[in-house]
Amino acid sequence: MATSFRPLERSDFPRLSEWLATPHVAAWWRHQHDPASVEADFGPIVDGEDTTEGFVVEEDGRAIGLIQRYRLDDEGDWDRTVAVGSAPRPAAGIDYLLGDESRVGQGLGPRVIDAFVDATWEGYPDLVAIVVAVQQANRRSWRALEKAGFRRDWSGILESDDPSDAGPSHVYVRLRALG
């Protein structure tokens, strides 16, 4: 099956709202999913007012998830939060979800992450690392990162006000391959 990424659009917000409301996503993203909240959280990304880039993950043309990236040097507070490990800079962060629960647990997550990291290296030749924070209890997510070539760099409690970061976390890093 072919996996691709296309820019997030406002027309995706109803589907994104549904995904954020599903128990397997809501447990980790902890976003409000009503239309006004989705607009407030993702509208600035669509409008280019936020430096985060949002993409819909498609499988054979069917929307199945969301993935986003941001340069850590554009996100000073978050960069300081995830600077607990040894990842070099400049780096980017990514966040992801598979909204279609029927696609969870089938090896799709690692393939999506790996393909998105490759696209990030291609689009941002100056980046040397991708850094991802994930809840320790979210085993599926951190296992997907490991299968996509990330290594665990740090474990503990992050200094963050975001409810999605509450509790023990891991920070994972994937370095750009040399050569």
For each residue, the residues with C-beta under 8 A, 3 or more apart:
1: 59 60
2: 59 60
3: 57 58 59 108 111 112 115
4: 57 58
5: 55 56 57 58 67 115 116 119
6: 55 56 58
7: 46 53 54 55 56
8: 12 16 42 45 46 54 55 56 66 68
9: 12 46 56
10: 13 39 43 46
11: 14
12: 8 9 15 16 56 63
13: 10 16 17 35 38 39 42
14: 11 17 18 35
15: 12 18 19 63 99
16: 8 12 13 19 20 38 42 66 99
17: 13 14 20 21 33 34 35 38
18: 14 15 21 22 33 99
19: 15 16 22 25 65 66 97 99 100
20: 16 17 25 26 29 31 32 33 38 97
21: 17 18 25 26 33
22: 18 19 25 26 99 101
23: 26 27
24: 27 101 104
25: 19 20 21 22 28 29 97 99
26: 20 21 22 23 29 30 31 33
27: 23 24 30 138
28: 25 97 135 138 141 164
29: 20 25 26 97 164
30: 26 27 163 164
31: 20 26 37 38 41 164
32: 20 37 38 41
33: 17 18 20 21 26 37 38
34: 17 37 38
35: 13 14 17 38 39
36: 39 40
37: 31 32 33 34 40 41
38: 13 16 17 20 31 32 33 34 35 41 42
39: 10 13 35 36 42 43
40: 36 37 43
41: 31 32 37 38
42: 8 13 16 38 39 45 46 54
43: 10 39 40 46 47
44: 47 49 50
45: 8 42 48 49 50 52 53 54 68
46: 7 8 9 10 42 43 54
47: 43 44 50
48: 45
49: 44 45
50: 44 45 47
51: 70 71 74 75
52: 45 68 69 70 75
53: 7 45 68 69 70
54: 7 8 42 45 46 66 67 68
55: 5 6 7 8 66 67 68 116
56: 5 6 7 8 9 12 63 65 66
57: 3 4 5 63 64 65 66 67 96 98 112
58: 3 4 5 6 61 62 63 64
59: 1 2 3 62 64 103 108
60: 1 2
61: 58
62: 58 59
63: 12 15 56 57 58 99
64: 57 58 59 98 99 100 103 108
65: 19 56 57 96 97 98 99 100 103 112
66: 8 16 19 54 55 56 57 96 97 99
67: 5 54 55 57 94 95 96 97 112 113 116
68: 8 45 52 53 54 55 94 95 96
69: 52 53 92 93 94 116 120
70: 51 52 53 74 75 78 92 93
71: 51 74 75 90 91 92 124 127
72: 75 78 79 82 89 90 91 92 93 131
73: 76 79 89 90
74: 51 70 71
75: 51 52 70 71 72 78 79 93
76: 73 79 80
77: 80 81
78: 70 72 75 81 82 93 160
79: 72 73 75 76 82 83 89
80: 76 77 83
81: 77 78 84 133 158 159 160 165
82: 72 78 79 85 87 93 131 133 158 171
83: 79 80 87
84: 81 154 156 158 171
85: 82 131 153 154 171 173
86: 153 154 173
87: 82 83 91 129 131 153 171 173 175
88: 91 128 129 175
89: 72 73 79 128 129
90: 71 72 73 126 127 128 129
91: 71 72 87 88 127 128 129 130 131 173
92: 69 70 71 72 120 124 127 129 130 131
93: 69 70 72 75 78 82 130 131 132 133
94: 67 68 69 113 116 117 120 130 132
95: 67 68 132
96: 57 65 66 67 68 109 112 113 116
97: 19 20 25 28 29 65 66 67
98: 57 64 65 101 103 104 108 109 112
99: 15 16 18 19 22 25 63 64 65 66
100: 19 64 65 103 104
101: 22 24 98 104
102:
103: 59 64 65 98 100 106 108
104: 24 98 100 101 108 109 140
105: 140
106: 103
107: 110 111 147
108: 3 59 64 98 103 104 111 112
109: 96 98 104 112 113 140 141 144 147 148
110: 107 113 114 144 145 147 148
111: 3 107 108 114 115 148
112: 3 57 65 67 96 98 108 109 115 116
113: 67 94 96 109 110 116 117 144 145 148 150
114: 110 111 117 118 148 149
115: 3 5 111 112 118 119
116: 5 55 67 69 94 96 112 113 119 120
117: 94 113 114 120 121 130 148 149 174
118: 114 115 121 122
119: 5 115 116 122 123
120: 69 92 94 116 117 123 124 127 130
121: 117 118 124 125 127 176
122: 118 119 125
123: 119 120
124: 71 92 120 121 127
125: 121 122
126: 90
127: 71 90 91 92 120 121 124 130 176
128: 88 89 90 91 175 176
129: 87 88 89 90 91 92 173 174 175 176
130: 91 92 93 94 117 120 127 150 173 174
131: 72 82 85 87 91 92 93 153 171 172 173
132: 93 94 95 145 150 171 172 173
133: 81 82 93 158 165 169 170 171 172
134: 138 141 142 145 169 170 171 172
135: 28 138 141 164 165 167 168 169 170
136: 142 155 167 168 169 170
137: 167 168
138: 27 28 134 135 141 142
139: 142 143
140: 104 105 109 143 144
141: 28 109 134 135 138 144 145
142: 134 136 138 139 145 146 152 170 172
143: 139 140 146 147
144: 109 110 113 140 141 147 148
145: 110 113 132 134 141 142 148 150 172 174
146: 142 143 149 150 151 152 172
147: 107 109 110 143 144
148: 109 110 111 113 114 117 144 145 174
149: 114 117 146 174
150: 113 130 132 145 146 172 173 174
151: 146 172 173 174
152: 142 146 155 170 171 172
153: 85 86 87 131 171 172 173
154: 84 85 86 170 171
155: 136 152 168 169 170 171
156: 84 168 169
157: 167 168 169
158: 81 82 84 133 165 169 171
159: 81
160: 78 81 165 166
161:
162: 165 166
163: 30 166
164: 28 29 30 31 135
165: 81 133 135 158 160 162 169
166: 160 162 163
167: 135 136 137 157
168: 135 136 137 155 156 157
169: 133 134 135 136 155 156 157 158 165
170: 133 134 135 136 142 152 154 155
171: 82 84 85 87 131 132 133 134 152 153 154 155 158
172: 131 132 133 134 142 145 146 150 151 152 153
173: 85 86 87 91 129 130 131 132 150 151 153
174: 117 129 130 145 148 149 150 151
175: 87 88 128 129
176: 121 127 128 129
177:
178:
179:
